[in-house]
Each structure stands twice: as structure tokens, then as C-alpha cells.
């Protein structure tokens, strides 16, 4: 599947955060960024140029940035990542690297992730926060659901931390194929990869549910998460800004989930709820 790339010349970090949130609402599911440029990616069938132009023209008038569109062919993606993708180390214990990077000594959890076009390389704040939060938990012998798994990086870490069984679910064909590939690369044979949305969740007794998606989907599927979580289970949510926390907390409380704690990075947030 081809992707549509949106390349934006940025001048304001604050504008960047808000713009990324708005583009996420339009279906953009992957971002790369440096000091001056933001790149956003969306599956080509989901790209609607009129909607994107309407969003960007507003910001262009306010901030004066320029942007351009580029169609990314599937066969070119690995070459792009090999030239730009750097490994990430979380909390000094977990390394997320591509197959072309060398492992490091002293790392407890070495995760080999072929990123392609799927979300979940730990470069984005939400994935980093989820990985960091997960490493503070005891997953030994637990049942885990990674909903909206992307690369399956959270599922793979869960397995390496001793989980009994892990389900990784994503509706996107590219993410599903990528997750299968990454599971094989990490010899994580206890992970079951499923293509689908929250209605495809196969069990109702997970000890941990991990959902790094976006605000609207989290609000929409909160009832399903609550029903699939075992008693005294843990729900980790990310993919939204700290300003959205009140709405997320209200929806979670409605279905018997109790706020426990949160962490944030650059206005993105990861939240822990208990059942």
C-alpha cells in the first residue's frame, strides 16, 4: 500500500503540537520531525486533499509555513527509514532498533523493530511514554492486549518481560503485516497478531490493556476496554494531549476505571487506570 507524505516547513514548536493533533484527526498515523520540518504520513486510500488543504490553510495564514505533498511508494519505504531512522533507548533498559543497527551491551530488552510505515518506533513521545510506563510493571505470567499495535513494539516488550500471552490488534493491513514480521524478528511466539478494531478483541480477562491510539477512538472504545479487562487489571492509554485528560478520565470513570497516575512529555500524556 502506498502512503501520502505531507512535508511541512515549521517555525513554531507550539503550532507543531497542535497541528499534529489535528492531522491525527484526519487519519495521519505516523510522524517524523526535526527542528524545522514536520513529516506526516497517511495511507493513500485514506488521504483526502480537500480536508488537508482546509486544515493547513488556516495554519498557513497564522504561521506562514510552507508545505508540499509527496506520494511514497511501498517499495521505497525501507530505503527511507535506513537513511533516517535512529535507535531509541528508554530508561537505560530498553533499546528499540532496526535490524541494520547493532545491539548494545547492558540492555535488558533488545527490541528489533522494522518500522516501515507503522506507528511505534519510540521516536514519538506517546510510544516512549508507554514503553517507559510498562517497564515499571510486573508482567510475568500476565495476559496482555496491545490494541492498535502498529509495529507491535509494546506487545514485543510485554512478551520479553515475561507475559504469559499477548494479543496485538490493528485494523491497518500494513500495520498487521509489519507486526507479524516484527514478532518473527523477535522470536516472540507467544504473541497473536490480529487484524481488526476493538470489536475483534478475542478475550475478556486481560491483566493489562495497552492502547496508544488517538483521543476519539479511545473515547469511543472505552467501554470495550473496560469489559475486556480482568478484575484489578491495568489500562494504559496514550495518543492524546494532556489537555484531553479530563475527557478521558470522565469516560473511563463512567465504566468503572479509576485514574491512578500519568506521565507526560512535550504535552503528550500516558495514563494508568485501574479496574
KOLVEXZA-924504 format. One record per atom (N, C-alpha, C, O): residue in one letter; residue number from 1; x, y, z. Coordinates in steps of 0.1 Angstrom, whole numbers. Atoms other than C-alpha are relative to their C-alpha. Layout:
BEGIN
 aa   i  east north    up
  a NUM     X     Y     Z
...
//
This chain:
BEGIN
 aa   i  east north    up
  x   1     8   -12     0
  x   1     0     0     0
  x   1     9    12     0
  x   1    19    13     7
  x   2    -7   -13     1
  x   2    12    35    -9
  x   2    -4     9    12
  x   2   -15     7    17
  x   3     3   -10   -10
  x   3    13    63    16
  x   3     2    14    -6
  x   3     9    16   -15
  x   4    -1   -14     4
  x   4     8   101    12
  x   4     9     7    11
  x   4     5     6    23
  x   5    -8    -8    -9
  x   5    35   122    28
  x   5    -3    14    -1
  x   5    -4    20   -12
  x   6     2   -14    -1
  x   6    29   157    39
  x   6    12     6     7
  x   6    15     3    18
  x   7   -13    -5    -5
  x   7    61   177    44
  x   7    -3    15     3
  x   7    -6    23    -6
  x   8     3   -14    -5
  x   8    57   210    64
  x   8    12     6     5
  x   8    19     1    14
  x   9   -11    -8    -6
  x   9    83   236    70
  x   9    -5     8    12
  x   9   -13    17    10
  x  10     6    -5   -12
  x  10    77   246   106
  x  10     9    12     5
  x  10    21    13     3
  x  11    -7   -11    -7
  x  11    86   278   125
  x  11    -4     1    15
  x  11     3     8    22
  x  12     4    -1   -14
  x  12    68   272   158
  x  12    -2   -14     6
  x  12   -10   -21     1
  x  13     2    13    -7
  x  13    70   242   182
  x  13   -14    -1     5
  x  13   -20   -12     4
  x  14    13     1    -5
  x  14    37   251   197
  x  14   -10    -3   -11
  x  14   -19   -11    -9
  x  15     8     3    12
  x  15    20   252   163
  x  15     1   -15    -4
  x  15    -9   -21    -8
  x  16    -3    14     4
  x  16    36   218   155
  x  16    -8   -10     9
  x  16   -15   -19     3
  x  17     7     9    -8
  x  17    20   201   185
  x  17   -15     0    -3
  x  17   -22   -11    -4
  x  18    14    -1     3
  x  18   -15   214   177
  x  18    -3    -6   -14
  x  18   -13   -12   -16
  x  19     2     5    14
  x  19   -11   207   140
  x  19     0   -15     0
  x  19    -8   -21    -8
  x  20     0    14     0
  x  20    -1   171   147
  x  20   -12    -6     5
  x  20   -17   -16     0
  x  21    13     5    -6
  x  21   -32   166   168
  x  21   -11     1   -11
  x  21   -19    -8   -12
  x  22    11    -2    10
  x  22   -54   180   140
  x  22     2   -10   -12
  x  22    -8   -15   -17
  x  23    -3     9    11
  x  23   -37   159   113
  x  23    -3   -15     5
  x  23    -8   -23    -3
  x  24     4    13    -5
  x  24   -42   128   135
  x  24   -15    -2    -1
  x  24   -19   -13    -4
  x  25    14     1     1
  x  25   -79   135   135
  x  25    -4    -2   -15
  x  25   -15    -8   -17
  x  26     3     2    14
  x  26   -77   134    97
  x  26     5   -13    -5
  x  26     3   -17   -17
  x  27    -5    13     4
  x  27   -61   100    97
  x  27    14    -2    -2
  x  27    19   -13    -4
  x  28   -15     2     0
  x  28   -24   107    97
  x  28     4    -8    12
  x  28     1    -4    23
  x  29    -3     9   -11
  x  29    -9    79   117
  x  29    15    -1     3
  x  29    19    -9    13
  x  30   -15     1    -3
  x  30    29    84   116
  x  30     6    14    -3
  x  30     2    21   -12
  x  31    -7   -13     1
  x  31    51   115   121
  x  31    15    -2     2
  x  31    19   -10    10
  x  32   -15    -2    -3
  x  32    88   123   119
  x  32     2    15     0
  x  32    -5    23    -7
  x  33    -2   -15    -2
  x  33   101   157   130
  x  33    14     3     3
  x  33    21    -5    10
  x  34   -12    -6    -5
  x  34   132   177   134
  x  34    -3    15     3
  x  34   -15    19     4
  x  35     2   -14    -5
  x  35   137   214   144
  x  35    -8     8   -10
  x  35   -16    17    -6
  x  36     7    -9    10
  x  36   124   228   111
  x  36   -10    -7    -9
  x  36   -18     0   -16
  x  37     9     7     9
  x  37   104   201    93
  x  37    -8   -10     8
  x  37    -3   -18    16
  x  38     9    10    -5
  x  38    74   180   102
  x  38    -5    -8   -12
  x  38    -9    -2   -22
  x  39     6     9    11
  x  39    65   150    80
  x  39   -11    -8     6
  x  39    -9   -14    17
  x  40    12     7    -4
  x  40    31   134    84
  x  40    -3   -10   -11
  x  40    -3    -7   -23
  x  41     3    11    10
  x  41    20   101    67
  x  41   -13    -5     3
  x  41   -18    -7    14
  x  42    13     5    -1
  x  42   -13    87    59
  x  42    -2   -11   -11
  x  42     3    -8   -22
  x  43     2     9    11
  x  43   -24    56    39
  x  43    -6     7   -11
  x  43   -16    14   -10
  x  44     5    -8    12
  x  44   -30    68     4
  x  44   -15    -1    -2
  x  44   -22     9    -6
  x  45    14     0     2
  x  45   -66    55     2
  x  45    -8     8    10
  x  45   -20    12     8
  x  46     6    -8   -10
  x  46   -74    75    34
  x  46     2    15    -2
  x  46    -3    23     6
  x  47    -4   -14     2
  x  47   -60   107    20
  x  47   -11     8    -7
  x  47   -14     4   -18
  x  48    10    -9     7
  x  48   -85   135    12
  x  48     6    14    -1
  x  48     7    21     9
  x  49    -8   -12     2
  x  49   -66   165    -2
  x  49    -8    12     4
  x  49    -2    22    10
  x  50     8   -12    -3
  x  50   -95   190     3
  x  50     0     2    15
  x  50     1    13    20
  x  51     0    -1   -15
  x  51   -97   182    41
  x  51    14     5     5
  x  51    14    13    14
  x  52   -14    -4    -4
  x  52   -59   186    44
  x  52     2    14    -3
  x  52     8    22     5
  x  53    -2   -14     4
  x  53   -58   218    25
  x  53    -8    10     9
  x  53    -3    20    13
  x  54     8    -8    -9
  x  54   -86   232    47
  x  54     7     2    13
  x  54     7    13    19
  x  55    -7    -1   -13
  x  55   -67   224    78
  x  55    13     8    -1
  x  55    15    16     8
  x  56   -13    -7     1
  x  56   -34   237    65
  x  56    -1    15    -3
  x  56     8    23     1
  x  57     1   -14     4
  x  57   -46   269    50
  x  57    -2     9    12
  x  57     3    20    13
  x  58     2    -8   -12
  x  58   -57   281    84
  x  58    13     2     7
  x  58    16    14    12
  x  59   -13    -2    -7
  x  59   -23   275    99
  x  59    10     7    -8
  x  59    19    14    -3
  x  60    -9    -7     9
  x  60    -5   288    69
  x  60    -2    16     1
  x  60     7    23     1
  x  61     3   -14    -2
  x  61   -23   322    74
  x  61     6     5    13
  x  61    10    16    14
  x  62    -4    -4   -14
  x  62   -14   322   111
  x  62    15     0     1
  x  62    21     9     7
  x  63   -14     2    -3
  x  63    22   310   109
  x  63     9     1   -12
  x  63    21     2   -10
  x  64    -8    -3    12
  x  64    33   315    73
  x  64     9   -12    -4
  x  64    19   -10   -11
  x  65    -9    11     4
  x  65    48   279    69
  x  65    -4    -4   -14
  x  65   -15    -1   -19
  x  66     3     6    13
  x  66    50   261    36
  x  66    -1   -15     1
  x  66     4   -21    11
  x  67     2    14    -1
  x  67    40   226    28
  x  67     0    -6   -14
  x  67    -3     1   -24
  x  68     1     7    13
  x  68    41   200     0
  x  68    -4   -14     2
  x  68    -2   -19    13
  x  69     4    14     0
  x  69    28   166    -8
  x  69     9    -9    -8
  x  69    14    -5   -19
  x  70    -8    10     8
  x  70    47   135   -19
  x  70    -6   -14     2
  x  70    -8   -18    14
  x  71     5    13    -1
  x  71    34   101   -26
  x  71    11   -10     2
  x  71    21   -10    -6
  x  72   -11    10    -4
  x  72    55    73   -10
  x  72    -4   -14    -5
  x  72   -14   -19     0
  x  73     3    13     5
  x  73    56    41   -29
  x  73     5   -11    10
  x  73    15    -9    17
  x  74    -3    10   -10
  x  74    57     9    -8
  x  74    14    -4    -1
  x  74    21    -6     9
  x  75   -13     5     1
  x  75    89    -3   -22
  x  75    11     9     3
  x  75    23     5     5
  x  76   -11    -9    -4
  x  76   108    28   -13
  x  76     1     2    15
  x  76    11     9    19
  x  77     1    -4   -15
  x  77    99    29    24
  x  77    13    -5     8
  x  77    18     3    16
  x  78   -12     5    -8
  x  78   128     7    37
  x  78    12     9    -2
  x  78    19    11     7
  x  79   -12    -8     3
  x  79   154    28    20
  x  79    -1    14     7
  x  79     9    19    12
  x  80     2   -13    -7
  x  80   139    60    35
  x  80     3    -2    15
  x  80    11     6    21
  x  81    -3     2   -14
  x  81   140    45    70
  x  81    15    -3     3
  x  81    20     2    13
  x  82   -14     4    -3
  x  82   175    31    67
  x  82     9    13    -1
  x  82    19    13     6
  x  83    -8   -12     0
  x  83   188    66    59
  x  83    -4    10    11
  x  83     5    19    14
  x  84     5   -10    -9
  x  84   168    85    86
  x  84    -2    -6    14
  x  84    -2     2    24
  x  85     5     6   -12
  x  85   159    60   114
  x  85    12    -2    10
  x  85    21    -9     6
  x  86   -10     3   -10
  x  86   180    60   146
  x  86    -6    -8    12
  x  86   -18    -7    14
  x  87     5     8   -12
  x  87   177    36   176
  x  87    -4     9    11
  x  87     1    21    12
  x  88     4    -7   -12
  x  88   160    47   208
  x  88     2    -8    12
  x  88     0   -20    12
  x  89    -2     7   -12
  x  89   169    38   243
  x  89    -9     6    11
  x  89    -9    18    13
  x  90    10    -5   -10
  x  90   142    41   270
  x  90     4    -5    14
  x  90     6   -17    16
  x  91    -3     3   -14
  x  91   151    43   307
  x  91    13    -8     2
  x  91    15   -14    12
  x  92   -12     7    -1
  x  92   185    28   300
  x  92    -1   -15     0
  x  92     9   -22     1
  x  93     3    14    -1
  x  93   169    -6   298
  x  93    -5    -6   -13
  x  93    -4   -18   -15
  x  94     6     6    12
  x  94   151   -10   265
  x  94     5     8   -12
  x  94     4    20   -13
  x  95    -4    -6    12
  x  95   165    -4   231
  x  95    -9    -4   -12
  x  95   -12   -16   -13
  x  96     8     2    12
  x  96   143    -1   200
  x  96     9     3   -12
  x  96    12    15   -14
  x  97    -9    -2    11
  x  97   164    -6   169
  x  97    -5    -8   -12
  x  97   -12   -17   -11
  x  98     3     7    13
  x  98   161   -16   133
  x  98    10   -11    -2
  x  98    20   -12     5
  x  99    -9    11     2
  x  99   177   -48   120
  x  99    14     4    -4
  x  99    24    -3    -2
  x 100   -13    -4     5
  x 100   205   -28   105
  x 100     8     8    10
  x 100    20    12     8
  x 101    -7    -6   -11
  x 101   215   -13   139
  x 101     7   -12     8
  x 101     1   -23     9
  x 102    -6    10    -9
  x 102   239   -32   162
  x 102    -5     1    14
  x 102    -8    12    19
  x 103     4     0   -14
  x 103   228   -43   197
  x 103    10     6     9
  x 103    22     7     5
  x 104    -9    -6   -10
  x 104   243   -27   228
  x 104     1    -9    12
  x 104    -9   -16    16
  x 105    -2     8   -12
  x 105   257   -45   258
  x 105    -7     7    12
  x 105    -8    19    12
  x 106     6    -6   -12
  x 106   239   -40   291
  x 106   -14     4    -1
  x 106   -20    10     8
  x 107    14    -3     2
  x 107   204   -35   276
  x 107    -8   -12     4
  x 107    -6   -23    -1
  x 108     8    11    -4
  x 108   178   -56   293
  x 108   -10    -5   -11
  x 108   -12   -17   -12
  x 109    10     4    10
  x 109   153   -56   265
  x 109     4     6   -14
  x 109     3    18   -16
  x 110    -5    -4    14
  x 110   166   -55   229
  x 110   -12    -3   -10
  x 110   -14   -15   -13
  x 111    11     1     9
  x 111   137   -49   205
  x 111     4     3   -14
  x 111     8    14   -17
  x 112    -3    -2    14
  x 112   142   -53   168
  x 112   -13     3    -7
  x 112   -21    -5    -9
  x 113    12    -5     6
  x 113   116   -32   150
  x 113     3     5   -14
  x 113    10    15   -16
  x 114     0    -5    14
  x 114   113   -29   112
  x 114   -11    10    -1
  x 114   -23     6    -2
  x 115    11   -10    -1
  x 115    94     4   112
  x 115    -9     1   -11
  x 115   -22     2    -9
  x 116     8    -3    11
  x 116    82     8    77
  x 116   -10    11     2
  x 116    -5    22     6
  x 117     9   -12    -2
  x 117    50    29    78
  x 117    -9    -1    12
  x 117   -19     6    13
  x 118     8     3   -12
  x 118    36    16   111
  x 118     4     9    11
  x 118    16    12    13
  x 119    -3    -8   -12
  x 119    33    37   142
  x 119     6    -8    11
  x 119     1   -19    14
  x 120    -5     8   -12
  x 120    55    26   171
  x 120    15    -2    -1
  x 120    19   -14    -2
  x 121   -15     2     0
  x 121    93    32   170
  x 121     6     6    12
  x 121    18     6    13
  x 122    -5    -7   -12
  x 122    96    51   203
  x 122     6    14    -3
  x 122    10    21     6
  x 123    -4   -14     3
  x 123   106    83   184
  x 123   -11     9     4
  x 123    -8    21     8
  x 124    11    -8    -4
  x 124    72    96   191
  x 124    -2     0    15
  x 124     0   -11    21
  x 125     1    -1   -15
  x 125    65   108   227
  x 125    -9   -11     6
  x 125    -6   -16    16
  x 126    10     9    -6
  x 126    35    85   232
  x 126     5   -14     1
  x 126     3   -21    12
  x 127    -6    13    -1
  x 127    53    53   224
  x 127    11    -1    10
  x 127    11   -10    18
  x 128   -10     0   -10
  x 128    82    63   245
  x 128    -6     0    14
  x 128    -1    -8    23
  x 129     7    -1   -13
  x 129    59    71   274
  x 129    -6   -14     4
  x 129    -5   -18    15
  x 130     6    13    -3
  x 130    41    38   271
  x 130    10   -11     3
  x 130     9   -19    13
  x 131   -11     9    -3
  x 131    73    18   270
  x 131     6     2    14
  x 131     8    -7    21
  x 132    -6    -3   -13
  x 132    87    36   300
  x 132   -10    -4    11
  x 132    -5    -9    21
  x 133     9     4   -11
  x 133    55    30   320
  x 133    -1   -15     1
  x 133    -2   -20    12
  x 134     1    14     0
  x 134    53    -6   310
  x 134    11    -7     8
  x 134    10   -17    15
  x 135   -12     6    -7
  x 135    88   -13   324
  x 135     0     2    15
  x 135     8    -4    22
  x 136     2    -1   -14
  x 136    76    -3   358
  x 136   -10   -10     6
  x 136   -13   -10    18
  x 137    10    10    -4
  x 137    51   -31   359
  x 137     6   -14     0
  x 137    16   -17    -6
  x 138    -4    14     0
  x 138    54   -68   367
  x 138   -10    -7   -10
  x 138   -21    -9    -7
  x 139     9     7    10
  x 139    41   -86   336
  x 139     2   -15     0
  x 139    -4   -22    -9
  x 140    -3    15     0
  x 140    54  -121   345
  x 140   -13    -8     2
  x 140   -20    -6    12
  x 141    12     9    -1
  x 141    26  -146   338
  x 141   -13     7    -3
  x 141   -23     1    -1
  x 142    12    -8     3
  x 142     1  -119   327
  x 142    -5    -1   -14
  x 142     3    -4   -23
  x 143     5     0    13
  x 143   -22  -117   298
  x 143    -2    15    -5
  x 143    -7    23     3
  x 144    -1   -13     4
  x 144   -17   -86   277
  x 144    -7     2   -13
  x 144    -7    -6   -22
  x 145     6    -4    13
  x 145   -37   -68   249
  x 145     7    13    -4
  x 145     7    23     3
  x 146    -5   -12     6
  x 146   -19   -43   227
  x 146    -9     4   -11
  x 146    -9    -1   -23
  x 147    11    -3    10
  x 147   -48   -26   209
  x 147     5    12    -8
  x 147    10    22    -3
  x 148    -5   -10     9
  x 148   -39    -5   179
  x 148    15    -1     0
  x 148    22     9     2
  x 149   -14     4    -4
  x 149    -5   -22   180
  x 149    11     6    -9
  x 149    22     8    -5
  x 150   -10    -5     9
  x 150    12    -6   149
  x 150    11   -10    -2
  x 150     8   -21    -8
  x 151   -12     8     2
  x 151    47   -21   148
  x 151     0   -13    10
  x 151     8   -22     8
  x 152     1    10   -11
  x 152    37   -43   179
  x 152    12     1    10
  x 152    15    -8    17
  x 153   -12    -2    -9
  x 153    66   -28   199
  x 153    -4    -2    14
  x 153     3    -7    22
  x 154     5     2   -14
  x 154    45   -27   231
  x 154    -3   -15     3
  x 154     0   -20    14
  x 155     3    14    -2
  x 155    34   -63   226
  x 155    13    -8     1
  x 155    14   -17    10
  x 156   -13     7    -1
  x 156    70   -74   220
  x 156     7     2    13
  x 156    13    -7    19
  x 157    -6    -2   -13
  x 157    83   -57   251
  x 157    -7    -8    11
  x 157    -1   -13    20
  x 158     7     8   -10
  x 158    55   -73   271
  x 158     4   -15     0
  x 158     6   -21    11
  x 159    -4    14     1
  x 159    65  -107   258
  x 159    14    -2     6
  x 159    16   -12    14
  x 160   -14     1    -5
  x 160   102  -101   266
  x 160     0     2    16
  x 160     9    -2    22
  x 161     1    -2   -14
  x 161    91   -90   301
  x 161    -7   -12     8
  x 161    -9   -11    20
  x 162     5    12    -6
  x 162    76  -124   308
  x 162   -15    -3    -1
  x 162   -20   -11     7
  x 163    15     2     1
  x 163    39  -121   298
  x 163    -3   -14    -4
  x 163     5   -21   -12
  x 164     4    14     3
  x 164    21  -154   295
  x 164    -5    -1   -14
  x 164    -2   -10   -21
  x 165     6     0    14
  x 165     2  -145   263
  x 165    -3    15    -3
  x 165    -7    23     5
  x 166     2   -14     5
  x 166    -1  -113   242
  x 166    -8     0   -13
  x 166    -5    -8   -22
  x 167     7    -2    12
  x 167   -27  -103   217
  x 167     3    14    -6
  x 167     3    24     2
  x 168    -3   -13     7
  x 168   -17   -75   192
  x 168   -10     2   -11
  x 168   -10    -6   -20
  x 169    11    -2     9
  x 169   -45   -60   172
  x 169     1    14    -7
  x 169     4    24     0
  x 170     0   -13     8
  x 170   -45   -33   144
  x 170    -9    -2   -12
  x 170    -9   -12   -18
  x 171     9     1    11
  x 171   -71   -26   117
  x 171     8     2   -14
  x 171     3    -2   -24
  x 172    -7    -4    13
  x 172   -45   -14    91
  x 172     8   -12    -5
  x 172    15   -19     2
  x 173    -7    11     6
  x 173   -32   -40    67
  x 173    15     1     1
  x 173    22    -9     4
  x 174   -15    -2    -1
  x 174     3   -25    66
  x 174     5    -3    14
  x 174    15   -10    16
  x 175    -4     2   -14
  x 175     5   -25   104
  x 175    -1   -15     4
  x 175     8   -20    10
  x 176     2    15    -3
  x 176    -8   -61   106
  x 176    12    -8    -6
  x 176    18   -16     1
  x 177   -12     7     6
  x 177    19   -73    82
  x 177    13     3     7
  x 177    21    -6     9
  x 178   -13    -4    -7
  x 178    46   -53    99
  x 178     1    -6    14
  x 178    11   -10    18
  x 179     0     6   -13
  x 179    35   -66   133
  x 179     4   -15    -1
  x 179    12   -19     7
  x 180    -3    14     2
  x 180    37  -102   121
  x 180    15    -1    -2
  x 180    22   -10     3
  x 181   -14     0     3
  x 181    72   -95   107
  x 181     8     3    13
  x 181    18    -4    15
  x 182    -7    -3   -12
  x 182    84   -79   139
  x 182    -1   -10    11
  x 182     9   -13    18
  x 183     2    11   -10
  x 183    70  -107   161
  x 183    10   -11    -4
  x 183    16   -17     5
  x 184   -10    11     4
  x 184    91  -132   140
  x 184    14     5     3
  x 184    22    -3     7
  x 185   -14    -5    -2
  x 185   122  -110   142
  x 185     4    -1    14
  x 185    16    -3    17
  x 186    -3     0   -14
  x 186   120  -110   180
  x 186    -3   -14     6
  x 186    -2   -15    18
  x 187     3    13    -5
  x 187   111  -147   183
  x 187   -10     0    11
  x 187   -10    -8    20
  x 188    11    -2   -10
  x 188    80  -137   202
  x 188   -12    -9    -3
  x 188   -22    -3    -7
  x 189    10     9     5
  x 189    60  -168   195
  x 189   -13     0     9
  x 189   -23    -7     6
  x 190    11    -1    -9
  x 190    36  -160   224
  x 190    -9    11    -4
  x 190   -19    14     3
  x 191     9   -12     5
  x 191    21  -130   205
  x 191    -9    -5   -11
  x 191    -4   -10   -21
  x 192     9     3    10
  x 192   -10  -135   185
  x 192    -4    14    -7
  x 192    -9    23     0
  x 193     3   -12     7
  x 193   -14  -108   158
  x 193   -14    -1    -7
  x 193   -16   -11   -14
  x 194    14     1     6
  x 194   -50  -100   147
  x 194    -2    13    -8
  x 194     1    24    -3
  x 195     4   -12     7
  x 195   -62   -76   121
  x 195   -15     3     3
  x 195   -24    -5     1
  x 196    14    -4    -3
  x 196   -93   -57   132
  x 196     0    12    10
  x 196    11    17    14
  x 197     1   -11    -9
  x 197  -106   -30   155
  x 197    -4    -5    14
  x 197    -2   -17    17
  x 198     3     4   -14
  x 198  -118   -31   192
  x 198   -10   -11     0
  x 198   -11   -19     9
  x 199    10    11     1
  x 199  -147   -54   181
  x 199     7   -13    -2
  x 199     0   -24    -1
  x 200    -7    13     3
  x 200  -121   -80   172
  x 200     8    -6    12
  x 200    14   -16    11
  x 201    -7     4   -12
  x 201  -107   -83   208
  x 201    -6   -14     4
  x 201   -18   -15     6
  x 202     5    14    -1
  x 202  -109  -121   214
  x 202    -3    -4    15
  x 202    -9   -15    17
  x 203     0     5   -13
  x 203  -107  -123   252
  x 203    -6    11    10
  x 203    -8    22     6
  x 204     6    -9   -10
  x 204  -123  -107   284
  x 204     7    -1    13
  x 204     1     2    23
  x 205    -7     2   -13
  x 205   -97  -114   310
  x 205    15     5     0
  x 205    23    -1     6
  x 206   -14    -5     1
  x 206   -66   -93   302
  x 206     4     7    13
  x 206    -4    14    19
  x 207    -5    -7   -12
  x 207   -45   -82   331
  x 207     5    14    -3
  x 207     5    23     5
  x 208    -4   -13     4
  x 208   -31   -53   311
  x 208    -6     2   -14
  x 208    -5    -6   -23
  x 209     4    -5    13
  x 209   -46   -34   281
  x 209     8    12    -3
  x 209     8    22     5
  x 210    -9   -12     4
  x 210   -23   -10   262
  x 210    -7     5   -13
  x 210    -8    -2   -22
  x 211     6    -6    12
  x 211   -39    14   238
  x 211     6    14    -3
  x 211     3    24     4
  x 212    -6   -13     4
  x 212   -18    41   222
  x 212    -6     4   -14
  x 212     0     0   -24
  x 213     7    -3    12
  x 213   -42    54   196
  x 213    -3    15    -1
  x 213     7    23     0
  x 214     3   -15    -1
  x 214   -60    88   194
  x 214   -12     2     9
  x 214   -20    -7    12
  x 215    10    -4   -10
  x 215   -84   106   216
  x 215   -14    -5    -3
  x 215   -21   -11     5
  x 216    14     4     3
  x 216  -116    99   197
  x 216    -2   -15     0
  x 216   -13   -19     5
  x 217     1    15     0
  x 217  -110    62   193
  x 217     0    -5    14
  x 217    -8   -14    18
  x 218     0     4   -14
  x 218  -101    59   230
  x 218   -13     2     6
  x 218   -19    -6    14
  x 219    13    -3    -6
  x 219  -133    76   240
  x 219   -11    -9    -5
  x 219   -20   -14     2
  x 220    10     9     6
  x 220  -153    55   216
  x 220     0   -14     5
  x 220   -10   -20     7
  x 221    -2    14    -4
  x 221  -139    22   227
  x 221     2    -3    15
  x 221     5   -14    19
  x 222    -3     2   -14
  x 222  -135    28   264
  x 222    -9   -11     7
  x 222    -4   -19    15
  x 223     9    10    -6
  x 223  -165     6   273
  x 223     5   -14    -4
  x 223     5   -23     5
  x 224    -5    13     4
  x 224  -150   -23   253
  x 224    13    -3     8
  x 224    14   -15    13
  x 225   -12     2    -8
  x 225  -116   -19   271
  x 225    -4    -4    14
  x 225     2   -14    19
  x 226     4     3   -14
  x 226  -133   -19   305
  x 226    -6   -14     1
  x 226    -3   -21    10
  x 227     6    13    -1
  x 227  -153   -50   297
  x 227    10   -12    -3
  x 227     7   -23     2
  x 228   -10    10     3
  x 228  -122   -69   285
  x 228    11    -1    10
  x 228    19   -10     9
  x 229   -10     0   -10
  x 229  -101   -61   315
  x 229    -4    -8    12
  x 229   -15    -7    17
  x 230     2     9   -12
  x 230   -98   -86   343
  x 230    -2     9    12
  x 230     3    21    13
  x 231     1    -7   -12
  x 231  -107   -75   378
  x 231    14     3     6
  x 231    23    -5     5
  x 232   -13    -6    -4
  x 232   -78   -54   393
  x 232    10     1   -12
  x 232    22     2   -10
  x 233    -8    -2    12
  x 233   -65   -51   357
  x 233     4    14    -1
  x 233    -1    23     5
  x 234    -6   -13     3
  x 234   -45   -22   344
  x 234    -2     4   -15
  x 234    -1    -4   -24
  x 235     2    -5    13
  x 235   -53     0   314
  x 235     9    12    -2
  x 235     9    22     6
  x 236    -9   -11     3
  x 236   -26    22   299
  x 236    -5     6   -13
  x 236    -7    -1   -23
  x 237     4    -8    12
  x 237   -37    49   274
  x 237    10    11    -3
  x 237    15    17     6
  x 238    -7   -11     5
  x 238   -18    73   253
  x 238    -4     3   -14
  x 238   -13    -4   -20
  x 239     4    -4    14
  x 239   -20    90   219
  x 239    -8    13     0
  x 239   -14    17   -10
  x 240     7   -13    -1
  x 240   -35   123   232
  x 240     8    10     8
  x 240    17     6    15
  x 241    -7   -11    -7
  x 241   -25   156   247
  x 241    -5     1    15
  x 241   -16    -4    18
  x 242     3    -2   -14
  x 242   -25   165   284
  x 242   -13     7     2
  x 242   -20     5    12
  x 243    13    -7    -1
  x 243   -54   189   278
  x 243   -12    -8    -2
  x 243   -23    -5     2
  x 244    12     9     2
  x 244   -76   160   268
  x 244    -2   -10    11
  x 244   -11   -18    11
  x 245     2    10   -11
  x 245   -71   141   301
  x 245   -13     1     7
  x 245   -19    -9    10
  x 246    13     0    -7
  x 246  -103   154   317
  x 246   -11    -8    -7
  x 246   -18   -15    -1
  x 247    10     8     8
  x 247  -124   139   289
  x 247     3   -14     1
  x 247    -7   -22     2
  x 248    -4    15    -1
  x 248  -105   106   290
  x 248    -3    -5    14
  x 248    -9   -16    15
  x 249     3     5   -13
  x 249  -108   104   328
  x 249   -15    -1     2
  x 249   -20   -11     9
  x 250    14     1    -2
  x 250  -145   111   327
  x 250    -6   -12    -7
  x 250   -15   -19    -1
  x 251     5    12     7
  x 251  -152    84   301
  x 251     5   -12     7
  x 251    -3   -22     8
  x 252    -5    12    -7
  x 252  -130    59   320
  x 252    -8    -2    12
  x 252   -12   -14    15
  x 253     8     1   -13
  x 253  -148    66   353
  x 253   -14    -6    -3
  x 253   -20   -13     5
  x 254    13     4     3
  x 254  -181    60   336
  x 254    -1   -15    -1
  x 254   -12   -21     2
  x 255     0    14     2
  x 255  -171    24   330
  x 255     8    -7    11
  x 255    13   -18     9
  x 256    -6     6   -12
  x 256  -156    17   364
  x 256    15    -1     0
  x 256    21    -9     7
  x 257   -14    -1     0
  x 257  -120    26   357
  x 257     5    11     8
  x 257     0    23     7
  x 258    -5   -10    -9
  x 258  -101    45   383
  x 258    14     6    -4
  x 258    23    -2    -6
  x 259   -12    -6     3
  x 259   -74    70   375
  x 259    11    -3    11
  x 259     8    -1    23
  x 260   -10     3    -9
  x 260   -41    60   391
  x 260    12    10    -1
  x 260    16    16     9
  x 261   -11    -9     2
  x 261   -13    81   376
  x 261     2     3   -14
  x 261    -4    -3   -23
  x 262    -3    -4    14
  x 262     1    98   345
  x 262    14     5    -1
  x 262    20     9     9
  x 263   -13    -6     3
  x 263    33   109   329
  x 263    -1     7   -14
  x 263   -10     4   -22
  x 264     1    -8    12
  x 264    39   134   301
  x 264    13     4    -6
  x 264    23     4     1
  x 265   -12    -5     7
  x 265    64   146   276
  x 265    -4     8   -12
  x 265   -12     4   -21
  x 266     3    -9    11
  x 266    61   176   253
  x 266   -15     1    -2
  x 266   -20     1   -14
  x 267    14    -2     1
  x 267    24   179   261
  x 267    -8   -13    -3
  x 267   -20   -13    -2
  x 268     6    13     2
  x 268    17   142   252
  x 268    -1    -7    13
  x 268     8    -4    22
  x 269     2     6   -13
  x 269     5   120   280
  x 269    -3   -15    -1
  x 269    -9   -20   -10
  x 270     3    14    -2
  x 270     3    84   292
  x 270    -7    -1    13
  x 270    -2     4    23
  x 271     8     1   -13
  x 271   -23    75   318
  x 271    -2   -15     3
  x 271    -4   -23    -5
  x 272     2    13    -5
  x 272   -27    45   340
  x 272   -13     0     8
  x 272   -16     8    17
  x 273    13     1    -7
  x 273   -62    34   351
  x 273     0   -15     6
  x 273     6   -24     0
  x 274     1    13    -7
  x 274   -71     5   374
  x 274   -15    -4     0
  x 274   -24     5     1
  x 275    14     4     0
  x 275  -103   -16   373
  x 275    -2    -7    14
  x 275   -13   -11    17
//
